[in-house]
């Protein structure tokens, strides 16, 4: 299985979060991470539904 650009994005965001000293910027990064993970979850659910897997 290959990594999607979305997979790489959440990993990059996690790395940035660990290194970010500014609390305001940290919150922005966490919010972006949440959006990326929500979209990834929706994509996986669509794939499961499309495959007919219960």
PDBQT receptor file of N, H, CA, C and O in Angstrom, charges set to zero:
ATOM      1  N   UNK A   1       0.844  -1.175   0.000  1.00  0.00    +0.000 N 
ATOM      2  CA  UNK A   1       0.000   0.000   0.000  1.00  0.00    +0.000 C 
ATOM      3  C   UNK A   1       0.894   1.244   0.000  1.00  0.00    +0.000 C 
ATOM      4  O   UNK A   1       1.864   1.310   0.756  1.00  0.00    +0.000 OA
ATOM      5  N   UNK A   2       0.581   2.201  -0.819  1.00  0.00    +0.000 N 
ATOM      6  H   UNK A   2      -0.206   2.147  -1.432  1.00  0.00    +0.000 HD
ATOM      7  CA  UNK A   2       1.381   3.416  -0.909  1.00  0.00    +0.000 C 
ATOM      8  C   UNK A   2       0.771   4.510  -0.054  1.00  0.00    +0.000 C 
ATOM      9  O   UNK A   2      -0.427   4.502   0.231  1.00  0.00    +0.000 OA
ATOM     10  N   UNK A   3       1.606   5.445   0.348  1.00  0.00    +0.000 N 
ATOM     11  H   UNK A   3       2.578   5.452   0.116  1.00  0.00    +0.000 HD
ATOM     12  CA  UNK A   3       1.135   6.581   1.140  1.00  0.00    +0.000 C 
ATOM     13  C   UNK A   3       0.514   7.622   0.230  1.00  0.00    +0.000 C 
ATOM     14  O   UNK A   3       1.025   7.907  -0.854  1.00  0.00    +0.000 OA
ATOM     15  N   UNK A   4      -0.582   8.179   0.679  1.00  0.00    +0.000 N 
ATOM     16  H   UNK A   4      -0.997   7.947   1.559  1.00  0.00    +0.000 HD
ATOM     17  CA  UNK A   4      -1.214   9.257  -0.062  1.00  0.00    +0.000 C 
ATOM     18  C   UNK A   4      -0.620  10.583   0.418  1.00  0.00    +0.000 C 
ATOM     19  O   UNK A   4      -0.018  10.652   1.490  1.00  0.00    +0.000 OA
ATOM     20  N   UNK A   5      -0.795  11.634  -0.389  1.00  0.00    +0.000 N 
ATOM     21  H   UNK A   5      -1.284  11.578  -1.260  1.00  0.00    +0.000 HD
ATOM     22  CA  UNK A   5      -0.326  12.956   0.066  1.00  0.00    +0.000 C 
ATOM     23  C   UNK A   5      -0.971  13.357   1.395  1.00  0.00    +0.000 C 
ATOM     24  O   UNK A   5      -0.364  14.056   2.206  1.00  0.00    +0.000 OA
ATOM     25  N   UNK A   6      -2.197  12.908   1.603  1.00  0.00    +0.000 N 
ATOM     26  H   UNK A   6      -2.690  12.340   0.944  1.00  0.00    +0.000 HD
ATOM     27  CA  UNK A   6      -2.901  13.213   2.849  1.00  0.00    +0.000 C 
ATOM     28  C   UNK A   6      -2.200  12.537   4.034  1.00  0.00    +0.000 C 
ATOM     29  O   UNK A   6      -2.095  13.123   5.112  1.00  0.00    +0.000 OA
ATOM     30  N   UNK A   7      -1.720  11.298   3.830  1.00  0.00    +0.000 N 
ATOM     31  H   UNK A   7      -1.806  10.822   2.954  1.00  0.00    +0.000 HD
ATOM     32  CA  UNK A   7      -0.982  10.617   4.893  1.00  0.00    +0.000 C 
ATOM     33  C   UNK A   7       0.275  11.387   5.252  1.00  0.00    +0.000 C 
ATOM     34  O   UNK A   7       0.612  11.537   6.427  1.00  0.00    +0.000 OA
ATOM     35  N   UNK A   8       0.956  11.868   4.243  1.00  0.00    +0.000 N 
ATOM     36  H   UNK A   8       0.682  11.746   3.289  1.00  0.00    +0.000 HD
ATOM     37  CA  UNK A   8       2.173  12.635   4.481  1.00  0.00    +0.000 C 
ATOM     38  C   UNK A   8       1.852  13.948   5.192  1.00  0.00    +0.000 C 
ATOM     39  O   UNK A   8       2.630  14.401   6.032  1.00  0.00    +0.000 OA
ATOM     40  N   UNK A   9       0.728  14.556   4.868  1.00  0.00    +0.000 N 
ATOM     41  H   UNK A   9       0.096  14.189   4.186  1.00  0.00    +0.000 HD
ATOM     42  CA  UNK A   9       0.359  15.843   5.468  1.00  0.00    +0.000 C 
ATOM     43  C   UNK A   9       0.146  15.708   6.966  1.00  0.00    +0.000 C 
ATOM     44  O   UNK A   9       0.625  16.551   7.725  1.00  0.00    +0.000 OA
ATOM     45  N   UNK A  10      -0.557  14.678   7.416  1.00  0.00    +0.000 N 
ATOM     46  H   UNK A  10      -0.946  13.994   6.800  1.00  0.00    +0.000 HD
ATOM     47  CA  UNK A  10      -0.795  14.576   8.856  1.00  0.00    +0.000 C 
ATOM     48  C   UNK A  10       0.497  14.281   9.597  1.00  0.00    +0.000 C 
ATOM     49  O   UNK A  10       0.679  14.723  10.731  1.00  0.00    +0.000 OA
ATOM     50  N   UNK A  11       1.397  13.534   8.963  1.00  0.00    +0.000 N 
ATOM     51  H   UNK A  11       1.249  13.175   8.041  1.00  0.00    +0.000 HD
ATOM     52  CA  UNK A  11       2.688  13.261   9.605  1.00  0.00    +0.000 C 
ATOM     53  C   UNK A  11       3.508  14.541   9.731  1.00  0.00    +0.000 C 
ATOM     54  O   UNK A  11       4.138  14.784  10.760  1.00  0.00    +0.000 OA
ATOM     55  N   UNK A  12       3.494  15.356   8.678  1.00  0.00    +0.000 N 
ATOM     56  H   UNK A  12       2.982  15.158   7.842  1.00  0.00    +0.000 HD
ATOM     57  CA  UNK A  12       4.209  16.633   8.712  1.00  0.00    +0.000 C 
ATOM     58  C   UNK A  12       3.634  17.554   9.786  1.00  0.00    +0.000 C 
ATOM     59  O   UNK A  12       4.380  18.228  10.496  1.00  0.00    +0.000 OA
ATOM     60  N   UNK A  13       2.322  17.580   9.900  1.00  0.00    +0.000 N 
ATOM     61  H   UNK A  13       1.716  17.033   9.323  1.00  0.00    +0.000 HD
ATOM     62  CA  UNK A  13       1.683  18.411  10.916  1.00  0.00    +0.000 C 
ATOM     63  C   UNK A  13       2.054  17.947  12.323  1.00  0.00    +0.000 C 
ATOM     64  O   UNK A  13       2.297  18.774  13.201  1.00  0.00    +0.000 OA
ATOM     65  N   UNK A  14       2.099  16.648  12.542  1.00  0.00    +0.000 N 
ATOM     66  H   UNK A  14       1.901  15.976  11.828  1.00  0.00    +0.000 HD
ATOM     67  CA  UNK A  14       2.491  16.122  13.857  1.00  0.00    +0.000 C 
ATOM     68  C   UNK A  14       3.911  16.547  14.204  1.00  0.00    +0.000 C 
ATOM     69  O   UNK A  14       4.187  16.950  15.333  1.00  0.00    +0.000 OA
ATOM     70  N   UNK A  15       4.796  16.457  13.242  1.00  0.00    +0.000 N 
ATOM     71  H   UNK A  15       4.571  16.130  12.324  1.00  0.00    +0.000 HD
ATOM     72  CA  UNK A  15       6.174  16.874  13.480  1.00  0.00    +0.000 C 
ATOM     73  C   UNK A  15       6.246  18.365  13.804  1.00  0.00    +0.000 C 
ATOM     74  O   UNK A  15       6.989  18.773  14.697  1.00  0.00    +0.000 OA
ATOM     75  N   UNK A  16       5.480  19.170  13.085  1.00  0.00    +0.000 N 
ATOM     76  H   UNK A  16       4.877  18.839  12.360  1.00  0.00    +0.000 HD
ATOM     77  CA  UNK A  16       5.475  20.613  13.337  1.00  0.00    +0.000 C 
ATOM     78  C   UNK A  16       4.904  20.928  14.717  1.00  0.00    +0.000 C 
ATOM     79  O   UNK A  16       5.392  21.824  15.404  1.00  0.00    +0.000 OA
ATOM     80  N   UNK A  17       3.882  20.200  15.116  1.00  0.00    +0.000 N 
ATOM     81  H   UNK A  17       3.485  19.472  14.558  1.00  0.00    +0.000 HD
ATOM     82  CA  UNK A  17       3.254  20.412  16.422  1.00  0.00    +0.000 C 
ATOM     83  C   UNK A  17       4.249  20.153  17.549  1.00  0.00    +0.000 C 
ATOM     84  O   UNK A  17       4.312  20.913  18.515  1.00  0.00    +0.000 OA
ATOM     85  N   UNK A  18       5.011  19.098  17.424  1.00  0.00    +0.000 N 
ATOM     86  H   UNK A  18       4.959  18.481  16.639  1.00  0.00    +0.000 HD
ATOM     87  CA  UNK A  18       5.981  18.750  18.460  1.00  0.00    +0.000 C 
ATOM     88  C   UNK A  18       7.033  19.854  18.627  1.00  0.00    +0.000 C 
ATOM     89  O   UNK A  18       7.519  20.098  19.731  1.00  0.00    +0.000 OA
ATOM     90  N   UNK A  19       7.371  20.504  17.537  1.00  0.00    +0.000 N 
ATOM     91  H   UNK A  19       6.976  20.306  16.640  1.00  0.00    +0.000 HD
ATOM     92  CA  UNK A  19       8.440  21.508  17.558  1.00  0.00    +0.000 C 
ATOM     93  C   UNK A  19       7.973  22.939  17.793  1.00  0.00    +0.000 C 
ATOM     94  O   UNK A  19       8.799  23.824  18.016  1.00  0.00    +0.000 OA
ATOM     95  N   UNK A  20       6.668  23.183  17.747  1.00  0.00    +0.000 N 
ATOM     96  H   UNK A  20       5.998  22.464  17.565  1.00  0.00    +0.000 HD
ATOM     97  CA  UNK A  20       6.157  24.566  17.775  1.00  0.00    +0.000 C 
ATOM     98  C   UNK A  20       6.140  25.150  19.188  1.00  0.00    +0.000 C 
ATOM     99  O   UNK A  20       5.436  24.627  20.051  1.00  0.00    +0.000 OA
ATOM    100  N   UNK A  21       6.893  26.213  19.445  1.00  0.00    +0.000 N 
ATOM    101  H   UNK A  21       7.465  26.638  18.743  1.00  0.00    +0.000 HD
ATOM    102  CA  UNK A  21       6.895  26.830  20.769  1.00  0.00    +0.000 C 
ATOM    103  C   UNK A  21       5.778  27.865  20.971  1.00  0.00    +0.000 C 
ATOM    104  O   UNK A  21       5.396  28.139  22.109  1.00  0.00    +0.000 OA
ATOM    105  N   UNK A  22       5.257  28.434  19.896  1.00  0.00    +0.000 N 
ATOM    106  H   UNK A  22       5.567  28.211  18.972  1.00  0.00    +0.000 HD
ATOM    107  CA  UNK A  22       4.251  29.488  19.995  1.00  0.00    +0.000 C 
ATOM    108  C   UNK A  22       2.865  28.872  20.185  1.00  0.00    +0.000 C 
ATOM    109  O   UNK A  22       2.418  28.086  19.349  1.00  0.00    +0.000 OA
ATOM    110  N   UNK A  23       2.189  29.218  21.263  1.00  0.00    +0.000 N 
ATOM    111  H   UNK A  23       2.552  29.857  21.942  1.00  0.00    +0.000 HD
ATOM    112  CA  UNK A  23       0.900  28.588  21.584  1.00  0.00    +0.000 C 
ATOM    113  C   UNK A  23      -0.179  28.896  20.548  1.00  0.00    +0.000 C 
ATOM    114  O   UNK A  23      -1.003  28.036  20.239  1.00  0.00    +0.000 OA
ATOM    115  N   UNK A  24      -0.180  30.109  20.013  1.00  0.00    +0.000 N 
ATOM    116  H   UNK A  24       0.489  30.808  20.264  1.00  0.00    +0.000 HD
ATOM    117  CA  UNK A  24      -1.185  30.461  18.996  1.00  0.00    +0.000 C 
ATOM    118  C   UNK A  24      -0.972  29.628  17.735  1.00  0.00    +0.000 C 
ATOM    119  O   UNK A  24      -1.917  29.057  17.191  1.00  0.00    +0.000 OA
ATOM    120  N   UNK A  25       0.254  29.565  17.285  1.00  0.00    +0.000 N 
ATOM    121  H   UNK A  25       1.022  30.029  17.727  1.00  0.00    +0.000 HD
ATOM    122  CA  UNK A  25       0.580  28.772  16.091  1.00  0.00    +0.000 C 
ATOM    123  C   UNK A  25       0.322  27.289  16.361  1.00  0.00    +0.000 C 
ATOM    124  O   UNK A  25      -0.127  26.565  15.472  1.00  0.00    +0.000 OA
ATOM    125  N   UNK A  26       0.601  26.839  17.575  1.00  0.00    +0.000 N 
ATOM    126  H   UNK A  26       0.965  27.427  18.298  1.00  0.00    +0.000 HD
ATOM    127  CA  UNK A  26       0.354  25.445  17.949  1.00  0.00    +0.000 C 
ATOM    128  C   UNK A  26      -1.125  25.095  17.784  1.00  0.00    +0.000 C 
ATOM    129  O   UNK A  26      -1.464  24.041  17.246  1.00  0.00    +0.000 OA
ATOM    130  N   UNK A  27      -1.995  25.980  18.246  1.00  0.00    +0.000 N 
ATOM    131  H   UNK A  27      -1.720  26.837  18.682  1.00  0.00    +0.000 HD
ATOM    132  CA  UNK A  27      -3.437  25.740  18.104  1.00  0.00    +0.000 C 
ATOM    133  C   UNK A  27      -3.846  25.695  16.640  1.00  0.00    +0.000 C 
ATOM    134  O   UNK A  27      -4.683  24.877  16.257  1.00  0.00    +0.000 OA
ATOM    135  N   UNK A  28      -3.268  26.563  15.820  1.00  0.00    +0.000 N 
ATOM    136  H   UNK A  28      -2.589  27.227  16.131  1.00  0.00    +0.000 HD
ATOM    137  CA  UNK A  28      -3.566  26.547  14.386  1.00  0.00    +0.000 C 
ATOM    138  C   UNK A  28      -3.156  25.211  13.765  1.00  0.00    +0.000 C 
ATOM    139  O   UNK A  28      -3.888  24.643  12.954  1.00  0.00    +0.000 OA
ATOM    140  N   UNK A  29      -1.995  24.725  14.150  1.00  0.00    +0.000 N 
ATOM    141  H   UNK A  29      -1.401  25.186  14.808  1.00  0.00    +0.000 HD
ATOM    142  CA  UNK A  29      -1.516  23.441  13.614  1.00  0.00    +0.000 C 
ATOM    143  C   UNK A  29      -2.401  22.283  14.065  1.00  0.00    +0.000 C 
ATOM    144  O   UNK A  29      -2.698  21.378  13.285  1.00  0.00    +0.000 OA
ATOM    145  N   UNK A  30      -2.818  22.318  15.325  1.00  0.00    +0.000 N 
ATOM    146  H   UNK A  30      -2.576  23.053  15.959  1.00  0.00    +0.000 HD
ATOM    147  CA  UNK A  30      -3.696  21.257  15.843  1.00  0.00    +0.000 C 
ATOM    148  C   UNK A  30      -5.037  21.273  15.114  1.00  0.00    +0.000 C 
ATOM    149  O   UNK A  30      -5.581  20.217  14.793  1.00  0.00    +0.000 OA
ATOM    150  N   UNK A  31      -5.570  22.457  14.853  1.00  0.00    +0.000 N 
ATOM    151  H   UNK A  31      -5.128  23.316  15.114  1.00  0.00    +0.000 HD
ATOM    152  CA  UNK A  31      -6.829  22.559  14.119  1.00  0.00    +0.000 C 
ATOM    153  C   UNK A  31      -6.674  22.021  12.696  1.00  0.00    +0.000 C 
ATOM    154  O   UNK A  31      -7.564  21.339  12.189  1.00  0.00    +0.000 OA
ATOM    155  N   UNK A  32      -5.546  22.327  12.054  1.00  0.00    +0.000 N 
ATOM    156  H   UNK A  32      -4.823  22.881  12.466  1.00  0.00    +0.000 HD
ATOM    157  CA  UNK A  32      -5.292  21.786  10.710  1.00  0.00    +0.000 C 
ATOM    158  C   UNK A  32      -5.198  20.267  10.762  1.00  0.00    +0.000 C 
ATOM    159  O   UNK A  32      -5.751  19.574   9.908  1.00  0.00    +0.000 OA
ATOM    160  N   UNK A  33      -4.498  19.757  11.764  1.00  0.00    +0.000 N 
ATOM    161  H   UNK A  33      -4.049  20.320  12.458  1.00  0.00    +0.000 HD
ATOM    162  CA  UNK A  33      -4.371  18.304  11.914  1.00  0.00    +0.000 C 
ATOM    163  C   UNK A  33      -5.741  17.664  12.075  1.00  0.00    +0.000 C 
ATOM    164  O   UNK A  33      -6.013  16.632  11.462  1.00  0.00    +0.000 OA
ATOM    165  N   UNK A  34      -6.598  18.250  12.881  1.00  0.00    +0.000 N 
ATOM    166  H   UNK A  34      -6.377  19.089  13.379  1.00  0.00    +0.000 HD
ATOM    167  CA  UNK A  34      -7.947  17.717  13.068  1.00  0.00    +0.000 C 
ATOM    168  C   UNK A  34      -8.720  17.673  11.751  1.00  0.00    +0.000 C 
ATOM    169  O   UNK A  34      -9.411  16.696  11.463  1.00  0.00    +0.000 OA
ATOM    170  N   UNK A  35      -8.601  18.731  10.957  1.00  0.00    +0.000 N 
ATOM    171  H   UNK A  35      -8.040  19.525  11.191  1.00  0.00    +0.000 HD
ATOM    172  CA  UNK A  35      -9.294  18.756   9.661  1.00  0.00    +0.000 C 
ATOM    173  C   UNK A  35      -8.757  17.668   8.728  1.00  0.00    +0.000 C 
ATOM    174  O   UNK A  35      -9.530  16.977   8.065  1.00  0.00    +0.000 OA
ATOM    175  N   UNK A  36      -7.450  17.521   8.682  1.00  0.00    +0.000 N 
ATOM    176  H   UNK A  36      -6.822  18.082   9.221  1.00  0.00    +0.000 HD
ATOM    177  CA  UNK A  36      -6.844  16.502   7.818  1.00  0.00    +0.000 C 
ATOM    178  C   UNK A  36      -7.278  15.100   8.255  1.00  0.00    +0.000 C 
ATOM    179  O   UNK A  36      -7.614  14.262   7.418  1.00  0.00    +0.000 OA
ATOM    180  N   UNK A  37      -7.271  14.852   9.558  1.00  0.00    +0.000 N 
ATOM    181  H   UNK A  37      -6.998  15.533  10.237  1.00  0.00    +0.000 HD
ATOM    182  CA  UNK A  37      -7.672  13.529  10.050  1.00  0.00    +0.000 C 
ATOM    183  C   UNK A  37      -9.165  13.269   9.835  1.00  0.00    +0.000 C 
ATOM    184  O   UNK A  37      -9.558  12.141   9.537  1.00  0.00    +0.000 OA
ATOM    185  N   UNK A  38      -9.988  14.290   9.983  1.00  0.00    +0.000 N 
ATOM    186  H   UNK A  38      -9.669  15.206  10.226  1.00  0.00    +0.000 HD
ATOM    187  CA  UNK A  38     -11.424  14.137   9.705  1.00  0.00    +0.000 C 
ATOM    188  C   UNK A  38     -11.645  13.763   8.242  1.00  0.00    +0.000 C 
ATOM    189  O   UNK A  38     -12.432  12.867   7.936  1.00  0.00    +0.000 OA
ATOM    190  N   UNK A  39     -10.954  14.445   7.354  1.00  0.00    +0.000 N 
ATOM    191  H   UNK A  39     -10.315  15.172   7.604  1.00  0.00    +0.000 HD
ATOM    192  CA  UNK A  39     -11.089  14.153   5.926  1.00  0.00    +0.000 C 
ATOM    193  C   UNK A  39     -10.581  12.747   5.607  1.00  0.00    +0.000 C 
ATOM    194  O   UNK A  39     -11.172  12.040   4.790  1.00  0.00    +0.000 OA
ATOM    195  N   UNK A  40      -9.503  12.351   6.242  1.00  0.00    +0.000 N 
ATOM    196  H   UNK A  40      -9.023  12.925   6.906  1.00  0.00    +0.000 HD
ATOM    197  CA  UNK A  40      -8.964  11.003   6.028  1.00  0.00    +0.000 C 
ATOM    198  C   UNK A  40      -9.979   9.948   6.490  1.00  0.00    +0.000 C 
ATOM    199  O   UNK A  40     -10.187   8.940   5.815  1.00  0.00    +0.000 OA
ATOM    200  N   UNK A  41     -10.601  10.190   7.635  1.00  0.00    +0.000 N 
ATOM    201  H   UNK A  41     -10.433  11.009   8.183  1.00  0.00    +0.000 HD
ATOM    202  CA  UNK A  41     -11.607   9.265   8.147  1.00  0.00    +0.000 C 
ATOM    203  C   UNK A  41     -12.787   9.153   7.183  1.00  0.00    +0.000 C 
ATOM    204  O   UNK A  41     -13.266   8.051   6.917  1.00  0.00    +0.000 OA
ATOM    205  N   UNK A  42     -13.256  10.282   6.659  1.00  0.00    +0.000 N 
ATOM    206  H   UNK A  42     -12.867  11.178   6.875  1.00  0.00    +0.000 HD
ATOM    207  CA  UNK A  42     -14.368  10.275   5.703  1.00  0.00    +0.000 C 
ATOM    208  C   UNK A  42     -13.995   9.504   4.440  1.00  0.00    +0.000 C 
ATOM    209  O   UNK A  42     -14.795   8.736   3.907  1.00  0.00    +0.000 OA
ATOM    210  N   UNK A  43     -12.764   9.722   3.969  1.00  0.00    +0.000 N 
ATOM    211  H   UNK A  43     -12.113  10.346   4.402  1.00  0.00    +0.000 HD
ATOM    212  CA  UNK A  43     -12.299   9.022   2.774  1.00  0.00    +0.000 C 
ATOM    213  C   UNK A  43     -12.262   7.515   3.002  1.00  0.00    +0.000 C 
ATOM    214  O   UNK A  43     -12.688   6.748   2.139  1.00  0.00    +0.000 OA
ATOM    215  N   UNK A  44     -11.761   7.091   4.146  1.00  0.00    +0.000 N 
ATOM    216  H   UNK A  44     -11.415   7.715   4.847  1.00  0.00    +0.000 HD
ATOM    217  CA  UNK A  44     -11.702   5.664   4.448  1.00  0.00    +0.000 C 
ATOM    218  C   UNK A  44     -13.102   5.067   4.560  1.00  0.00    +0.000 C 
ATOM    219  O   UNK A  44     -13.336   3.951   4.095  1.00  0.00    +0.000 OA
ATOM    220  N   UNK A  45     -14.031   5.795   5.170  1.00  0.00    +0.000 N 
ATOM    221  H   UNK A  45     -13.841   6.701   5.548  1.00  0.00    +0.000 HD
ATOM    222  CA  UNK A  45     -15.406   5.314   5.281  1.00  0.00    +0.000 C 
ATOM    223  C   UNK A  45     -16.046   5.168   3.900  1.00  0.00    +0.000 C 
ATOM    224  O   UNK A  45     -16.760   4.198   3.644  1.00  0.00    +0.000 OA
ATOM    225  N   UNK A  46     -15.787   6.139   3.004  1.00  0.00    +0.000 N 
ATOM    226  H   UNK A  46     -15.207   6.927   3.211  1.00  0.00    +0.000 HD
ATOM    227  CA  UNK A  46     -16.325   6.048   1.640  1.00  0.00    +0.000 C 
ATOM    228  C   UNK A  46     -15.777   4.818   0.925  1.00  0.00    +0.000 C 
ATOM    229  O   UNK A  46     -16.512   4.118   0.229  1.00  0.00    +0.000 OA
ATOM    230  N   UNK A  47     -14.487   4.560   1.098  1.00  0.00    +0.000 N 
ATOM    231  H   UNK A  47     -13.890   5.129   1.664  1.00  0.00    +0.000 HD
ATOM    232  CA  UNK A  47     -13.871   3.398   0.457  1.00  0.00    +0.000 C 
ATOM    233  C   UNK A  47     -14.476   2.100   0.987  1.00  0.00    +0.000 C 
ATOM    234  O   UNK A  47     -14.735   1.171   0.223  1.00  0.00    +0.000 OA
ATOM    235  N   UNK A  48     -14.697   2.046   2.286  1.00  0.00    +0.000 N 
ATOM    236  H   UNK A  48     -14.487   2.801   2.906  1.00  0.00    +0.000 HD
ATOM    237  CA  UNK A  48     -15.291   0.844   2.882  1.00  0.00    +0.000 C 
ATOM    238  C   UNK A  48     -16.710   0.640   2.370  1.00  0.00    +0.000 C 
ATOM    239  O   UNK A  48     -17.093  -0.470   2.000  1.00  0.00    +0.000 OA
ATOM    240  N   UNK A  49     -17.484   1.717   2.352  1.00  0.00    +0.000 N 
ATOM    241  H   UNK A  49     -17.172   2.618   2.653  1.00  0.00    +0.000 HD
ATOM    242  CA  UNK A  49     -18.867   1.622   1.853  1.00  0.00    +0.000 C 
ATOM    243  C   UNK A  49     -18.913   1.226   0.377  1.00  0.00    +0.000 C 
ATOM    244  O   UNK A  49     -19.764   0.441  -0.041  1.00  0.00    +0.000 OA
ATOM    245  N   UNK A  50     -17.988   1.780  -0.402  1.00  0.00    +0.000 N 
ATOM    246  H   UNK A  50     -17.297   2.417  -0.063  1.00  0.00    +0.000 HD
ATOM    247  CA  UNK A  50     -17.965   1.490  -1.840  1.00  0.00    +0.000 C 
ATOM    248  C   UNK A  50     -17.578   0.025  -2.091  1.00  0.00    +0.000 C 
ATOM    249  O   UNK A  50     -18.003  -0.571  -3.081  1.00  0.00    +0.000 OA
ATOM    250  N   UNK A  51     -16.784  -0.540  -1.205  1.00  0.00    +0.000 N 
ATOM    251  H   UNK A  51     -16.439  -0.055  -0.401  1.00  0.00    +0.000 HD
ATOM    252  CA  UNK A  51     -16.354  -1.922  -1.406  1.00  0.00    +0.000 C 
ATOM    253  C   UNK A  51     -17.424  -2.917  -0.952  1.00  0.00    +0.000 C 
ATOM    254  O   UNK A  51     -17.338  -4.109  -1.246  1.00  0.00    +0.000 OA
ATOM    255  N   UNK A  52     -18.433  -2.416  -0.235  1.00  0.00    +0.000 N 
ATOM    256  H   UNK A  52     -18.503  -1.447   0.004  1.00  0.00    +0.000 HD
ATOM    257  CA  UNK A  52     -19.497  -3.289   0.256  1.00  0.00    +0.000 C 
ATOM    258  C   UNK A  52     -19.118  -4.015   1.529  1.00  0.00    +0.000 C 
ATOM    259  O   UNK A  52     -19.846  -4.895   1.989  1.00  0.00    +0.000 OA
ATOM    260  N   UNK A  53     -18.000  -3.657   2.090  1.00  0.00    +0.000 N 
ATOM    261  H   UNK A  53     -17.409  -2.942   1.716  1.00  0.00    +0.000 HD
ATOM    262  CA  UNK A  53     -17.533  -4.280   3.324  1.00  0.00    +0.000 C 
ATOM    263  C   UNK A  53     -18.296  -3.702   4.507  1.00  0.00    +0.000 C 
ATOM    264  O   UNK A  53     -18.414  -2.483   4.635  1.00  0.00    +0.000 OA
ATOM    265  N   UNK A  54     -18.800  -4.544   5.348  1.00  0.00    +0.000 N 
ATOM    266  H   UNK A  54     -18.705  -5.534   5.244  1.00  0.00    +0.000 HD
ATOM    267  CA  UNK A  54     -19.601  -4.088   6.507  1.00  0.00    +0.000 C 
ATOM    268  C   UNK A  54     -18.702  -4.007   7.675  1.00  0.00    +0.000 C 
ATOM    269  O   UNK A  54     -19.141  -3.647   8.768  1.00  0.00    +0.000 OA
TER     270      UNK A  54
